[in-house]
Amino acid sequence: MTKTSANASTSANSKIRRSAGPLAKNSGGTKSGPQPKVGFVSLGCPKALVDSERIITKLRSEGYQIAGDYAGADVVVVNTCGFLDSAKQESLDAIGEAMASNGRVIVTGCFGVEESRIRAAHPGVLAVTGPHQYEQVVAAVHDAVPPLHDPYIDLVPPEGLRLTPRHYAYLKISEGCNNRCSFCIIPSLRGDLASRPANHVMIEAERLVSAGVKELLVISQDTSAYGLDLKYAESPWRGQPLKARFLDLCTALGDLGAWVRLHYVYPYPHVDDVIPLMADGKILPYLDIPFQHAAPSVLKAMRRPAAQEKTAERIRRWRHICPDLAIRSTFIVGFPGETEDDFNFLLQWLKEAKISRAGCFKYEAVDGAKANGLDGAVPEELKAERWHRFMAAQQDVSAELLAAKVGRTVDVLIDEVDDEGAIGRTPWDAPDIDGSVYLNGDTRAKPGDLVRTKILHSDDTDLWAERLV
Ligand code: SF4
């Protein structure tokens, strides 16, 4: 069976996700008739993916069809990523490809704030809008291809239209970020923290679960800061007030009966409060914490949130409460001023903290970021060398942690089935960014099934298991 989704070196924050073809299968079906068709290319992180889902949901609710290829589209929307210069270049390339293949292109997303650069490269684009400008994107589509009246437009499902498989969904709980990490320009693109009221999040989550979603992936820029901007305001949920507070939201989500996985969590002290929920099986024993580094001087230069916390010690305490806790993270090597000692400190910390999965980036300057003014640039060859050393160390940690799972009974959520068997994930693995479990020969499972298994074998990324019942 071919391995998929098992690359420990990728990161949700930077992974380019391009979806021009598969959209049609989750787009609520196709209808015969003259409705205009919109093609969609979605780049960047899961937060951008959720933006794409919202735009598509709105367009489908107005009767537009989603085209599966450029040739069949009346207009193409490209949702861009502007996180790194390499991501911007990838966005420009995607716009160029859509222009060459179709010629009627609307640009949106994080890179949309650099309209002049986009228009200089591709003067023929119809419109350029920035992140979260859903109404402007839809208005631009209206201008390009006016919607036709369709008496059946209300047939869009209440949970909206999604780009993910039916059995898992990203749940965005806030936009923006109050932090000012020196390498990042996201706050200038997406603004300060703006949390959704707790009952809005819960209504969406409940609809998703009612529609068959088995796993909710909670995302934002800073998940543990949820509700700070709302002063933890209460809103009514199931006849009771629910506070817009990290712990309260996690508790309520844990009552929905789906897997709940937390992404983009910073290790603020109140994160300690959700660890018992993990130990009790209410939410998954999994934290995605983008540490970026471990050496104090580098964290200080990065201006990372919660950098002053003694995280290795906290992680030990968390594991005392919830021994099964898996931590995935992302790191940057070659940040300006990073010394050999700093880097060795990071490698040692990685082993002590037992980080299950990690993505690693070689530091890249981003236009407009404060870090560009820092001294001590690390040569590219040294960055590359450190990246290889980091990945080798991480593979050793991962292999050791996975080997310790052999012989255990584990619930696996099935993602794919073909005539060779099934591929799924454990509670310790998120889709796309972590590892897989292979159930060779098990062809009776269906995507979305939760299967009790015994782990038989491991390597440095994945597990192999057999069904128990
Ligand atoms: S926490 Fe830092 S890296 Fe993350 S979005 Fe906010 S400023 Fe950027």
Residues whose N, C-alpha, C, O or C-beta is under 5 A from the ligand:
A	BS01	SF4	C177 N179 R180 C181 C184 I186 Q221
